[in-house]
């Protein structure tokens, strides 16, 4: 729904928060949304409580999406 809304409102990109949104962890699914709506993911966001596995997943997702920025939310 976010990708569709962003497209309808004329946004240039998405800041994708991975915190509790398990769909956002699925690289193939997110790539499908990017292709379907033509809205790139510019930023991948993770929680300050992310563990090593979650950080690695964020890096893999960012690489797959060509996102140049990963942000870690401050506590």
Backbone as a chain_set.jsonl record, in Angstrom:
{"seq": "XXXXXXXXXXXXXXXXXXXXXXXXXXXXXXXXXXXXXXXXXXXXXXXXXXXXXXXXXXXXXXXXXXXXXXXXXXX", "coords": {"N": [[0.814, -1.181, 0.0], [1.999, 1.228, 0.68], [3.849, 1.711, -1.379], [2.134, 2.079, -3.568], [0.696, 4.352, -2.706], [2.815, 6.205, -2.521], [3.529, 6.388, -5.217], [1.145, 7.417, -6.329], [1.092, 9.908, -5.101], [3.265, 11.146, -6.143], [5.89, 10.823, -5.202], [9.491, 10.411, -5.137], [10.961, 8.306, -4.12], [11.386, 5.665, -1.649], [11.703, 5.361, 1.865], [12.542, 2.734, 3.493], [11.493, 1.085, 6.268], [12.634, -1.511, 8.249], [11.954, -2.509, 10.684], [9.519, -3.841, 12.216], [8.176, -4.832, 10.141], [7.726, -7.522, 8.481], [7.403, -8.151, 5.787], [9.051, -6.351, 4.553], [11.503, -7.469, 4.869], [11.817, -9.32, 2.944], [13.553, -9.762, 0.185], [12.975, -10.403, -2.544], [10.223, -9.84, -2.676], [10.127, -7.072, -2.077], [11.622, -6.118, -4.229], [9.831, -6.772, -6.286], [7.763, -4.946, -5.729], [9.095, -2.511, -6.157], [9.596, -2.709, -8.903], [6.956, -2.995, -9.904], [5.678, -0.563, -9.155], [7.478, 1.379, -9.864], [8.955, 2.901, -8.1], [11.819, 3.622, -6.434], [13.681, 2.18, -3.673], [15.27, 4.22, -1.553], [16.449, 4.438, 0.932], [17.29, 2.197, 3.523], [16.081, 1.291, 6.57], [16.899, 0.452, 9.902], [16.326, -0.861, 13.209], [17.652, 0.39, 16.325], [18.084, -1.717, 17.923], [18.834, -3.821, 16.424], [20.238, -6.972, 15.602], [23.264, -8.747, 14.626], [22.554, -10.462, 12.499], [20.247, -9.192, 11.501], [21.36, -6.764, 10.713], [23.073, -7.626, 8.658], [21.127, -8.592, 6.896], [19.887, -6.194, 6.23], [21.97, -4.944, 4.842], [22.222, -6.727, 2.674], [19.695, -6.382, 1.521], [19.785, -3.639, 0.857], [21.887, -3.652, -1.016], [20.747, -5.26, -3.036], [18.655, -3.63, -3.835], [19.912, -1.417, -4.72], [20.143, 0.674, -2.959], [21.679, 3.366, -1.416], [21.945, 4.148, 1.173], [21.863, 3.234, 4.574], [20.113, 3.495, 7.499], [20.28, 3.695, 11.039], [18.049, 3.681, 13.565], [18.037, 5.913, 16.245], [18.211, 5.286, 19.802]], "CA": [[0.0, 0.0, 0.0], [2.875, 2.394, 0.751], [4.406, 1.964, -2.704], [1.052, 2.626, -4.387], [0.451, 5.717, -2.235], [3.958, 7.03, -2.918], [3.416, 6.627, -6.659], [-0.005, 8.3, -6.559], [1.396, 11.241, -4.59], [4.376, 11.695, -6.903], [7.175, 10.733, -4.51], [10.607, 9.909, -5.931], [11.568, 7.126, -3.525], [10.877, 5.117, -0.388], [12.574, 5.112, 3.017], [11.954, 1.465, 3.92], [11.788, 0.68, 7.641], [12.594, -2.965, 8.383], [11.734, -2.854, 12.083], [8.577, -4.917, 12.518], [7.487, -5.149, 8.907], [8.425, -8.696, 7.962], [7.395, -8.102, 4.329], [10.207, -5.55, 4.143], [12.706, -8.302, 4.965], [11.812, -10.228, 1.801], [14.202, -9.059, -0.921], [12.236, -10.624, -3.795], [8.945, -9.126, -2.582], [10.393, -5.631, -2.176], [12.011, -5.885, -5.623], [8.593, -6.797, -7.073], [7.069, -3.672, -5.511], [9.875, -1.478, -6.833], [9.342, -2.864, -10.338], [5.534, -2.769, -10.179], [5.28, 0.832, -8.973], [8.488, 2.278, -10.391], [9.43, 3.751, -7.009], [12.986, 2.961, -5.837], [13.973, 2.305, -2.246], [16.46, 5.063, -1.431], [17.016, 4.257, 2.267], [16.857, 1.05, 4.315], [16.132, 1.727, 7.97], [16.814, -0.63, 10.887], [16.193, -0.469, 14.611], [18.884, 0.434, 17.113], [18.185, -3.001, 18.62], [19.108, -4.855, 15.432], [21.382, -7.841, 15.866], [24.155, -8.904, 13.477], [21.792, -11.068, 11.403], [19.383, -8.148, 10.942], [22.222, -5.801, 10.016], [23.486, -8.261, 7.41], [19.946, -8.621, 6.028], [19.714, -4.825, 5.739], [23.012, -4.728, 3.836], [21.838, -7.51, 1.497], [18.537, -5.717, 0.912], [20.252, -2.388, 0.26], [22.645, -4.0, -2.22], [19.814, -5.75, -4.038], [17.804, -2.518, -4.277], [20.796, -0.294, -5.07], [19.981, 1.769, -1.99], [23.011, 3.818, -0.997], [21.929, 4.583, 2.574], [21.233, 2.443, 5.641], [20.059, 4.276, 8.728], [19.974, 2.992, 12.283], [17.278, 4.57, 14.419], [18.605, 6.159, 17.572], [17.334, 4.805, 20.89]], "C": [[0.87, 1.262, 0.0], [3.44, 2.723, -0.623], [3.352, 2.59, -3.622], [0.771, 4.076, -4.002], [1.575, 6.653, -2.665], [3.892, 7.365, -4.404], [2.3, 7.623, -6.948], [0.284, 9.733, -6.134], [2.613, 11.882, -5.252], [5.723, 11.684, -6.195], [8.228, 10.089, -5.402], [11.202, 8.616, -5.388], [10.961, 6.792, -2.175], [12.013, 5.027, 0.628], [11.952, 3.895, 3.7], [12.411, 1.074, 5.319], [11.604, -0.831, 7.768], [12.161, -3.426, 9.771], [10.807, -4.042, 12.303], [7.827, -5.375, 11.28], [8.204, -6.309, 8.226], [8.396, -8.771, 6.442], [8.621, -7.36, 3.819], [11.505, -6.35, 4.204], [12.859, -9.212, 3.748], [12.31, -9.51, 0.555], [13.394, -9.202, -2.211], [10.926, -9.839, -3.801], [9.145, -7.62, -2.742], [10.809, -5.279, -3.602], [10.791, -5.89, -6.546], [7.839, -5.472, -6.947], [7.773, -2.526, -6.219], [9.587, -1.515, -8.334], [7.892, -2.5, -10.682], [5.167, -1.288, -10.149], [6.299, 1.84, -9.5], [9.012, 3.272, -9.373], [10.621, 3.052, -6.359], [13.027, 3.115, -4.318], [15.298, 3.053, -2.158], [17.204, 4.803, -0.122], [16.44, 2.99, 2.879], [17.112, 1.419, 5.771], [16.02, 0.52, 8.898], [16.753, -0.043, 12.292], [17.558, -0.401, 15.29], [19.095, -0.874, 17.866], [18.475, -4.151, 17.659], [20.33, -5.677, 15.838], [22.196, -7.995, 14.573], [23.417, -9.482, 12.272], [20.916, -10.019, 10.715], [20.197, -7.098, 10.193], [22.685, -6.366, 8.679], [22.335, -8.324, 6.407], [19.699, -7.236, 5.437], [20.735, -4.51, 4.65], [22.654, -5.484, 2.545], [20.672, -6.852, 0.762], [18.968, -4.436, 0.209], [21.028, -2.656, -1.029], [21.71, -4.413, -3.353], [18.988, -4.621, -4.65], [18.601, -1.32, -4.771], [20.553, 0.917, -4.187], [21.365, 2.114, -1.453], [23.097, 4.148, 0.488], [21.221, 3.544, 3.446], [21.263, 3.31, 6.88], [19.715, 3.375, 9.898], [19.279, 3.993, 13.189], [17.933, 4.702, 15.782], [17.654, 5.662, 18.658], [16.461, 5.931, 21.437]], "O": [[0.505, 2.259, -0.622], [3.505, 3.894, -0.998], [3.65, 3.524, -4.367], [0.624, 4.933, -4.873], [1.318, 7.768, -3.12], [4.169, 8.497, -4.802], [2.485, 8.563, -7.721], [-0.225, 10.674, -6.743], [2.952, 13.029, -4.958], [6.612, 12.457, -6.552], [7.904, 9.321, -6.307], [11.88, 7.898, -6.123], [10.137, 7.532, -1.637], [13.139, 4.664, 0.288], [10.95, 4.019, 4.404], [13.585, 0.767, 5.529], [10.546, -1.365, 7.435], [12.018, -4.627, 10.001], [11.282, -5.15, 12.553], [6.936, -6.22, 11.368], [9.167, -6.108, 7.486], [9.276, -9.394, 5.849], [9.167, -7.703, 2.771], [12.511, -5.928, 3.632], [13.918, -9.808, 3.548], [11.572, -8.739, -0.06], [13.156, -8.209, -2.899], [10.561, -9.243, -4.814], [8.398, -6.971, -3.474], [10.392, -4.247, -4.128], [10.725, -5.097, -7.485], [7.338, -4.941, -7.938], [7.123, -1.666, -6.815], [9.363, -0.477, -8.957], [7.643, -1.777, -11.647], [4.433, -0.81, -11.014], [6.005, 3.033, -9.574], [9.462, 4.36, -9.734], [10.448, 1.979, -5.781], [12.474, 4.063, -3.76], [16.325, 2.57, -2.636], [18.427, 4.928, -0.059], [15.241, 2.735, 2.771], [18.218, 1.807, 6.146], [15.154, -0.334, 8.709], [17.088, 1.12, 12.517], [18.503, -1.067, 14.867], [20.181, -1.111, 18.395], [18.375, -5.319, 18.034], [21.318, -5.146, 16.347], [21.836, -7.425, 13.542], [23.634, -9.038, 11.144], [20.853, -9.969, 9.487], [19.765, -6.602, 9.152], [22.689, -5.654, 7.675], [22.541, -8.133, 5.209], [19.341, -7.119, 4.265], [20.401, -3.879, 3.647], [22.773, -4.934, 1.45], [20.666, -6.774, -0.467], [18.552, -4.181, -0.922], [20.839, -1.955, -2.023], [21.865, -3.967, -4.49], [18.663, -4.652, -5.836], [18.024, -0.318, -5.194], [20.736, 2.055, -4.618], [22.128, 1.224, -1.079], [24.183, 4.399, 1.01], [20.144, 3.049, 3.112], [22.32, 3.806, 7.272], [18.957, 2.415, 9.761], [19.848, 5.027, 13.54], [18.332, 3.71, 16.392], [16.44, 5.622, 18.459], [15.667, 5.709, 22.351]]}, "num_chains": 1, "name": "protein.A"}
